[in-house]
Amino acid sequence: MLAVLLALPLLAVEWGLQHPRYAPKPDLVDLFAHAPAGWRMRQSGTEAVDPRWSPETLATYDLVLARQFARADGQEVTLMITWSREGYRNAGHDQEVCYGGLGFAIDRVSDTQLATALVSLPVKSFAARGAAFVEDVVYWRVTGGVLEQRRDALSRRLGQLRTGPWTDLADNLMVRVSSRRPLKSAPSALNPQFIDDYLRALGPVPLRRVIGGGGAG
C-alpha cells in the first residue's frame, strides 16, 4: 500500500505529460470579422498564404489565416494571424528568418514601440527586399495571453517548464501586417496606419486576443 501511495505523484506527473491541457482553439475568422474603417477586405472566403511556403513551414502552426485589405487610394496590406497550441515549444519562426529563407534581402530589423490610439504595442519590424519590390513587415506575438515582448527571461523560462498535470500549456498567437512598395521608394506609414485602424475595429474580446489580456496601456 505504501508503495502505491509513493507512486501516485509520479503517475500523476506522467499522466500530465501524456495529457497536457491545451488552451481552446480560437476562431481566427472572428479576428477578421470586420474590416477597419476606410479599408475593404479583398479576400473573405479562402486562406491567402504565400504559395511558396513549404508544407513543413505551414505545419509549424496549428492555424493560419490571412486576408488582404485595400484602401480607396489603392494601397493594400496583408494581415496574417497564426495560432499554435504549444506556445513555447512551437511559437513559430522569426518572420525575418522566414522571408530570408524565401530569398529576400532583410534590412531595417528593429524592435520598437508602435503607438496606436489604444495601446503602445511592442513589435518587431523589418524590410524584405525582393527583385521587384520591398515588403515592409510588422509583427508581434501573444503567448499565454501576454505580449511576448513584455515577458522577462524568467517568466519565459517558467512558461517553458509548465508541463505538469495541473497546469495549462500557453498558446501562441502571432499577428503580422505587411505591405509592398517600389524598390526605390521610402518606407511608408501604411502598416502602422492599418494596425491602428484594425485594433479600433475589434470588439473587446478579439482585442484582448490580439494584444494580450493586459489590454491598452
C-alpha positions as CSV (number, residue, x, y, z in Angstrom):
1,M,0.0,0.0,0.0
2,L,2.8,2.4,0.9
3,A,4.5,1.7,-2.5
4,V,1.2,2.6,-4.3
5,L,0.9,5.9,-2.3
6,L,4.5,6.8,-3.1
7,A,4.0,6.0,-6.8
8,L,0.9,8.2,-7.2
9,P,2.7,11.6,-7.6
10,L,4.9,10.0,-10.3
11,L,1.9,8.6,-12.0
12,A,0.1,12.0,-11.9
13,V,3.1,13.7,-13.5
14,E,3.3,11.1,-16.2
15,W,-0.4,11.4,-16.9
16,G,0.0,15.1,-17.1
17,L,2.8,14.8,-19.6
18,Q,0.8,12.4,-21.7
19,H,-2.4,14.5,-21.5
20,P,-1.5,18.2,-21.4
21,R,-4.2,20.8,-21.0
22,Y,-4.3,23.0,-24.1
23,A,-5.9,26.4,-24.5
24,P,-9.1,26.3,-26.5
25,K,-8.7,26.7,-30.3
26,P,-9.6,30.3,-31.3
27,D,-11.8,31.2,-34.2
28,L,-9.4,33.1,-36.4
29,V,-12.2,34.1,-38.7
30,D,-13.7,36.2,-35.8
31,L,-10.5,38.3,-35.8
32,F,-11.2,39.2,-39.4
33,A,-15.0,39.7,-38.9
34,H,-15.0,43.5,-39.5
35,A,-12.9,45.4,-42.0
36,P,-11.3,48.5,-40.4
37,A,-12.8,51.9,-41.2
38,G,-11.6,53.0,-44.6
39,W,-10.5,49.5,-45.7
40,R,-12.1,46.8,-47.8
41,M,-11.4,43.1,-47.4
42,R,-10.3,41.7,-50.7
43,Q,-10.3,38.1,-49.7
44,S,-13.1,36.8,-47.5
45,G,-13.7,33.2,-48.4
46,T,-10.3,31.5,-48.6
47,E,-7.0,31.5,-46.9
48,A,-4.3,33.7,-48.5
49,V,-0.9,32.4,-47.6
50,D,2.3,32.6,-49.7
51,P,2.2,29.5,-52.0
52,R,6.0,29.3,-51.7
53,W,5.6,28.3,-48.1
54,S,6.6,24.6,-47.7
55,P,4.3,22.1,-46.0
56,E,6.9,22.0,-43.2
57,T,6.6,25.7,-42.6
58,L,2.8,25.6,-42.6
59,A,2.9,22.7,-40.2
60,T,4.7,24.9,-37.7
61,Y,1.3,26.4,-36.8
62,D,-1.9,24.8,-35.9
63,L,-4.0,27.5,-37.6
64,V,-3.0,30.0,-40.3
65,L,-5.3,32.7,-41.8
66,A,-4.5,35.7,-44.0
67,R,-6.6,38.3,-45.7
68,Q,-5.8,41.3,-48.0
69,F,-7.2,44.7,-47.3
70,A,-7.4,47.7,-49.7
71,R,-8.0,51.4,-49.2
72,A,-9.8,53.6,-51.6
73,D,-6.5,55.0,-52.8
74,G,-5.4,51.6,-53.9
75,Q,-2.9,50.9,-51.1
76,E,-3.0,47.3,-49.9
77,V,-1.9,45.4,-46.8
78,T,-1.9,41.7,-45.9
79,L,-3.0,40.7,-42.4
80,M,-1.9,37.2,-41.3
81,I,-2.6,35.6,-38.0
82,T,-1.2,32.2,-36.8
83,W,-2.0,30.2,-33.8
84,S,0.0,27.4,-32.1
85,R,-1.4,25.4,-29.2
86,E,2.1,24.9,-27.7
87,G,3.1,28.5,-27.4
88,Y,6.7,28.0,-26.2
89,R,7.7,24.8,-28.0
90,N,6.0,25.7,-31.2
91,A,6.0,29.5,-31.3
92,G,6.8,29.7,-34.9
93,H,9.7,31.3,-36.8
94,D,11.0,34.8,-36.6
95,Q,9.5,36.3,-39.6
96,E,12.7,38.0,-40.8
97,V,14.2,34.5,-41.0
98,C,11.2,33.2,-43.0
99,Y,11.5,36.0,-45.5
100,G,15.2,35.5,-45.7
101,G,14.7,31.8,-46.5
102,L,12.4,32.8,-49.4
103,G,15.3,34.7,-50.9
104,F,14.5,38.3,-49.7
105,A,17.3,40.5,-48.5
106,I,16.5,41.6,-45.0
107,D,17.1,45.2,-43.8
108,R,16.0,47.6,-41.0
109,V,15.2,44.9,-38.4
110,S,14.0,46.7,-35.3
111,D,12.3,46.1,-32.0
112,T,10.2,49.1,-31.4
113,Q,7.0,50.5,-29.7
114,L,4.2,51.2,-32.1
115,A,1.9,53.9,-30.8
116,T,-1.7,53.4,-31.6
117,A,-4.9,55.1,-30.3
118,L,-5.5,52.1,-27.9
119,V,-2.1,50.7,-26.9
120,S,1.6,51.2,-27.2
121,L,2.4,47.9,-28.9
122,P,5.9,46.3,-28.7
123,V,6.5,45.0,-32.2
124,K,9.3,43.8,-34.5
125,S,9.6,45.4,-37.9
126,F,11.8,44.9,-41.0
127,A,12.1,45.4,-44.7
128,A,12.3,42.5,-47.1
129,R,13.8,43.4,-50.4
130,G,12.9,41.3,-53.4
131,A,13.8,41.6,-57.1
132,A,10.8,43.8,-58.0
133,F,9.6,45.3,-54.7
134,V,10.2,45.9,-51.0
135,E,7.8,44.4,-48.4
136,D,7.6,46.2,-45.1
137,V,6.6,43.8,-42.3
138,V,5.5,44.4,-38.7
139,Y,4.6,41.5,-36.3
140,W,4.1,40.6,-32.7
141,R,3.3,37.6,-30.6
142,V,1.0,36.9,-27.7
143,T,2.0,33.9,-25.6
144,G,-0.4,32.6,-23.0
145,G,-2.4,35.8,-23.3
146,V,0.6,38.1,-22.7
147,L,2.5,40.1,-25.3
148,E,5.8,38.1,-25.7
149,Q,7.9,41.3,-25.7
150,R,6.6,42.1,-22.3
151,R,7.7,38.9,-20.7
152,D,11.1,38.8,-18.9
153,A,13.5,35.9,-19.3
154,L,12.4,34.3,-16.1
155,S,8.7,34.2,-17.0
156,R,9.6,32.8,-20.4
157,R,11.6,30.0,-18.8
158,L,8.9,29.2,-16.3
159,G,6.4,29.0,-19.1
160,Q,8.6,26.5,-20.9
161,L,8.7,24.3,-17.9
162,R,5.0,24.2,-17.2
163,T,4.3,20.7,-18.2
164,G,2.7,19.2,-15.1
165,P,-0.7,17.6,-14.8
166,W,-2.4,20.7,-13.2
167,T,-1.1,23.4,-15.5
168,D,-2.3,24.7,-18.8
169,L,0.1,25.0,-21.7
170,A,0.4,28.5,-23.1
171,D,-0.8,29.0,-26.6
172,N,0.8,31.5,-29.1
173,L,-0.9,33.9,-31.4
174,M,1.2,35.8,-34.0
175,V,-0.1,38.9,-35.8
176,R,1.7,40.0,-39.0
177,V,1.0,43.0,-41.2
178,S,2.8,43.5,-44.4
179,S,2.7,45.8,-47.5
180,R,4.7,46.2,-50.6
181,R,6.2,49.3,-52.2
182,P,8.5,50.1,-55.2
183,L,12.2,49.3,-54.8
184,K,13.5,52.9,-54.6
185,S,10.7,54.3,-52.5
186,A,11.0,55.3,-48.9
187,P,9.3,53.3,-46.1
188,S,5.7,54.3,-45.7
189,A,3.4,54.6,-42.7
190,L,0.8,52.2,-44.2
191,N,1.4,49.3,-41.8
192,P,1.1,51.4,-38.6
193,Q,-2.0,53.2,-40.1
194,F,-3.6,49.8,-40.8
195,I,-2.8,48.4,-37.4
196,D,-4.3,51.4,-35.6
197,D,-7.5,51.1,-37.7
198,Y,-7.6,47.4,-37.2
199,L,-7.3,47.5,-33.4
200,R,-10.0,50.2,-33.2
201,A,-12.4,48.0,-35.3
202,L,-12.1,45.0,-32.9
203,G,-14.5,44.3,-30.1
204,P,-13.3,43.9,-26.5
205,V,-12.8,40.1,-26.7
206,P,-10.9,39.9,-30.0
207,L,-8.9,42.9,-29.0
208,R,-7.6,41.1,-25.9
209,R,-6.8,38.2,-28.0
210,V,-4.5,40.1,-30.4
211,I,-2.8,42.4,-27.9
212,G,-2.8,40.3,-24.8
213,G,-5.0,40.3,-21.7
214,G,-3.4,43.4,-20.3
215,G,-5.3,45.5,-22.8
216,A,-4.5,49.0,-23.6
217,G,-1.7,50.8,-21.8
